[in-house]
Amino acid sequence: MIIITDQEIRYVHPEKPAMHFHPSMSFVRVKRLIRGENDPMLDIAGVQAGDTVLDCTAGLGSDSIVFAYGVGENGHVTSLESQLPLFALVREGLQTYRTDVEVMNDAMRRIQMIHATHDTYLKELPDRSVDVVYFDPMFREPLMDSSALNSLRDLANHAALSEESIAHAKRVARKTVVLKEQRDSSEFERLGFSCVHRNPSKIAYGVIHIDNNES
């Protein structure tokens, strides 16, 4: 059941803890962007105003929100979620949740949520039809620091990314294919992300530059 009140949007299951929609760290990241600071994900993906982004693993929508702010009013973000409860929760949250930052609200409203698996959806897209394809799958070895992510893990799709999905992503993307994973994950090498950008945190971004024919 999805419950929407004046104060919150939450998913309720009789055998699991309730999950609430919240923009989480995307709120902090967008406020930094407003101040003129950089966001590593946007920089690594090469996002510019007017770009089209396909987020293949929506989760709670945090990265999609940052992408939506980055591409601006003339850009477009499509966000896929294969798990129906998450899809319903995040779709409603993106359309109804309000912050005190209007450009943040605008970014959330511009995201198009689609209930689909990325492997099926990617196969049906034309060549070079989006600028950026982004993957943030559930980590093979979970980081258990976040209570929100622990709740998400109960609902999320835990399937590993396939080499076929990455091949389709490379066919579909015009600029970059980006993978977010643990800093020392072997998934980067397995899936052909030869250019890996690490930062001081526990996560890293791997990138394949389509325009440079890097694979």
Residue pairs with C-beta under 8 A, 6 or more apart in sequence:
1 11
1 12
1 13
2 9
2 10
2 11
2 12
2 85
2 88
2 89
2 92
3 9
3 10
3 11
3 12
4 92
4 96
8 20
8 21
9 20
9 21
9 89
9 92
9 93
9 96
9 97
10 18
10 19
10 20
10 21
10 89
11 18
11 19
11 20
11 85
11 86
11 88
11 89
11 155
12 18
13 85
16 154
16 155
17 151
17 154
19 89
19 151
19 152
19 155
21 60
21 61
21 89
21 90
21 92
21 93
21 97
22 60
22 93
22 97
22 148
23 61
23 62
23 65
23 97
23 99
23 104
23 108
24 60
24 62
24 148
25 62
26 61
26 62
26 63
26 65
26 66
27 99
27 101
27 104
29 39
29 66
30 65
30 66
30 69
30 101
30 103
30 104
30 107
31 101
31 104
32 39
33 39
33 42
33 66
33 69
33 70
34 101
34 103
39 66
39 70
40 197
40 199
40 205
41 63
41 66
41 67
41 178
41 180
41 205
42 66
42 67
42 70
44 176
44 178
44 197
44 205
44 207
45 53
45 67
45 132
45 134
45 175
45 176
45 178
45 207
46 131
46 132
46 175
46 176
46 209
47 53
47 67
47 70
47 71
47 131
47 132
48 71
49 70
49 71
49 72
49 74
49 75
50 71
50 72
50 74
50 75
51 70
51 71
51 75
51 131
51 132
51 175
52 71
52 75
52 76
52 77
52 78
52 129
52 130
52 131
52 132
53 64
53 67
53 71
53 75
53 76
53 77
53 78
53 130
53 131
53 132
53 133
53 134
54 77
54 78
54 80
54 125
54 130
54 132
54 133
54 134
54 172
55 63
55 64
55 67
55 77
55 78
55 79
55 80
55 134
55 136
56 80
56 118
56 121
56 122
56 133
56 134
56 135
56 165
56 169
57 80
57 81
57 118
57 134
57 135
57 136
57 137
57 157
58 64
58 79
58 80
58 81
58 86
58 87
58 90
58 113
59 81
59 86
59 90
59 136
59 152
59 156
60 86
60 90
60 148
60 152
61 79
61 90
61 93
61 94
61 108
61 111
61 113
63 134
63 136
63 180
64 77
64 79
64 94
64 111
65 94
65 104
65 107
65 108
65 111
67 77
67 132
67 134
68 75
68 77
68 107
68 108
68 110
68 111
69 103
69 104
69 107
71 77
73 106
73 110
76 110
76 112
77 110
77 111
77 112
78 111
78 112
78 114
78 130
79 90
79 111
79 112
79 113
79 114
80 114
80 115
80 116
80 117
80 118
80 121
81 87
81 90
81 113
81 114
81 115
81 116
82 115
82 116
82 117
82 118
82 157
83 155
83 156
83 157
84 115
85 155
86 152
86 155
86 156
87 113
87 115
90 113
91 113
93 108
94 108
94 109
94 111
94 113
95 108
95 109
97 105
97 108
98 105
99 105
114 121
117 157
118 135
118 165
119 162
119 164
119 165
119 168
122 133
122 165
122 168
122 169
122 172
123 168
125 168
125 172
126 172
127 171
127 172
128 171
128 172
128 173
128 174
129 172
129 174
130 172
130 173
130 174
131 173
131 174
131 175
131 176
132 173
132 175
132 176
132 177
132 178
133 169
133 172
133 173
133 176
133 177
133 178
134 177
134 178
134 180
135 161
135 165
135 169
135 177
135 178
135 179
135 180
136 179
136 180
137 157
137 159
137 160
137 161
137 181
138 153
138 156
138 157
138 158
139 181
139 182
139 185
140 160
140 181
140 182
140 185
140 186
140 187
141 182
141 185
142 149
142 153
143 149
143 182
143 202
143 203
144 150
145 202
160 187
161 179
161 187
161 191
163 190
163 191
163 192
166 177
166 191
166 192
166 208
169 177
170 177
170 208
170 210
170 215
173 208
173 210
174 210
174 211
175 209
175 210
175 211
176 207
176 208
176 209
176 210
177 193
177 207
177 208
177 210
178 205
178 206
178 207
178 208
179 187
179 188
179 191
179 193
179 205
179 206
179 207
180 203
180 204
180 205
181 187
181 188
181 203
181 204
181 206
182 202
182 203
182 204
183 198
183 201
183 202
183 203
183 204
185 204
187 193
187 206
188 196
188 204
188 206
191 206
192 208
192 215
193 206
193 207
193 208
194 206
194 208
194 214
194 215
195 206
195 207
195 208
195 209
195 214
196 204
196 205
196 206
196 207
197 204
197 205
197 206
197 207
198 204
208 214
208 215
